[in-house]
């Protein structure tokens, strides 16, 4: 059986750049997966994520990818090669590190089958936890694209019926994390 990891990548303190983290947390709290999927808070670990690309059979990275040629909220799915061949503008350290990490790992010959589900951000400058209007409007499409990509990898994604955790609660938890209150990833 393939070992699968979903890595939420981004920086929650720069508004839209945190959407990969929010999506990973949302999926962790609101879905079950068969077979299981390890959901990882990749934050801004960049090169620190390399071992995951070598330990798992399949990896799905969810993040932002700046692109001035399409509107904010545009969602893309790219395999590793397509992601690296693209002419994406890398505006954040996290975007640069993810691309460099994938390049290095692809040269080793020991790398998971890797896909990247990205959304084009509108605001990665404001220092606040939250999402711009275009990313809020694209939220469900982003989540649906991620679950469709997992389904493509053979994972059955089932939405929980117990209410789970809403996006607003996730944003509040990232804005005021607390170990004592069980807030955070």
N, C-alpha and C positions, 0 to 999 in steps of 0.2 A: 504494500500500500504506500502511495506517495505521501511524504510529509509536506504539508503546505503551510506557509506563513503569509499573513497579511501584515504589511508594515505601514503604519500611519506615519508619514514624514511631514515635517514642517515646524514652524516656530509660532506657537500660540500667542506670542506677545506682539506680533506684527499682522494683526487683523486677518486678512484672507489667507495668509501663508499657513495658518493653523488648520485649515480645512481637512487636511489629510489625517491629522490627529483626531479631530472631531468625528470624522467619518469612521475611523477605526474604533473609537470609543462607542459610537452609536451602534455599530454592527455588533460589538461585543455585548452590549446591554440589551439589544432588541432582537437578536437572531440566534438560532441554533444552527449548527453546521454538521453535516454527515457526509463524509468522514469529518473528523474534527479539523479545525483550522487554528493555528496558534496566531493570536492577534498581538502584535508587538507595538509598543510605543517607541517609534523610531526617532521621534523628536528631531533634533538637529545633530544626531550622532554621525551622519555622513559616513566617513570611513569606518567608524565603529560598527557599522552594519555588515561589513564584509563577511564575518564568520557565518552570518545567517544565509548569505548567498551560497555558501559552500556546504552548510549543514542540511539544508532543506532540498527537496526535489523540485518544488515549485515555490516561487515567491511572487507576490503581488504587492507592488508599492503604490500607495495612494498619496497624492501630493498636488502641489500647484506646478504649473509650467508656464512661465510668462511667454506671451506671443502677441505682438502688436498687430498682427494681420487678421486676428479674429476677435470677436467681442468677448468681454469678460463673461464667464459662466459657460464657455464652450468646453465640453468634456471630450477627451480623447483617450483611446486605448492604443498603446503601442507595445510591441514586443521589444526586447532589449536592443536588437539590432536597429530597428526602425527608430527607436528613441535616440540612439546614439548617432544615426545618420542625419537626423533632422537638424534644422537650422534654428532651433529654439533659442530665444534670447534668455540668457541666464542672469536674472537680476538680483538674486539673493545667494548668500553663501551656501544655503541648503540646496538650491537648485544646482549650483556648480558642483558641490560635493557628491550629490547623488549621481550626476553624469560621470564624474571622474571615477567614482567607486565602481560603477558599472563597466566603464572602459577597462579598468585594471583587472577586475574579476573576469571579464570576458577573455582576457589574454592568458589567464592561467589554465584554461581548459577544465577547471573544476568549478562549475557554477550552475546553480539552479536554473531551471527554465523560468525566466523572469519576464513579467509584464508590468507596465506602468499605466495606471489610470490617473490622468491629470485633469485639472480644471484650470482654466485661465483666470488669474486673479485680477481684481480691479484695484485693490488697495493693499499693498504690502509695505507701506511706509508708516501709516498711523500706528502708534504704539498703544494698542488696545486689544483686548480679547473680544472677538466678534466677527461678523461677516458683513460684507457690503451687500446692497440690495440685489445686484445680479447673481451673487453666489447663493444668497438665500432663495432666490427664485429658481435656481438650478439644483438645489439640495436634493430633492427626490430623484431627479434624473441622475445625479452623481452617485447616489446610493444604489439606484437600480442598475447603473452601469457596472458598479463594483460587484454586486451580487450576480449579474449576468456573466462577468468574467470568471468568478468563482465557479459558476455552473459550467462554464466552458472547460474548467479544469476537473469536472466531475464531482463538484461539491453541491449537495442539496442544501439550499439556504431557506430556512423556514422562519418567518416572522413570528415572534412570540405573541401570545394573545393576552398576556398579563399587564399590558400597558407599557412595560419597559421604561426607557428614559428618553425624554424629549430633547430635541436639540437645544432648547433654551436652558434646560438644566445642565446639559453638558457644558455649554458656554459659561454658565455661572460657576461650575466646578473648576473649570480651567482658570477662571479669573480669581478664584479664592480657594486654591487647593488646601486640603487638610487631611492628614493621615488619621487624626483622631475622629474626624467625621466621615471617613471613608470617601472623601472627595479626591478626584484625580483619576488617573488612568487605572 
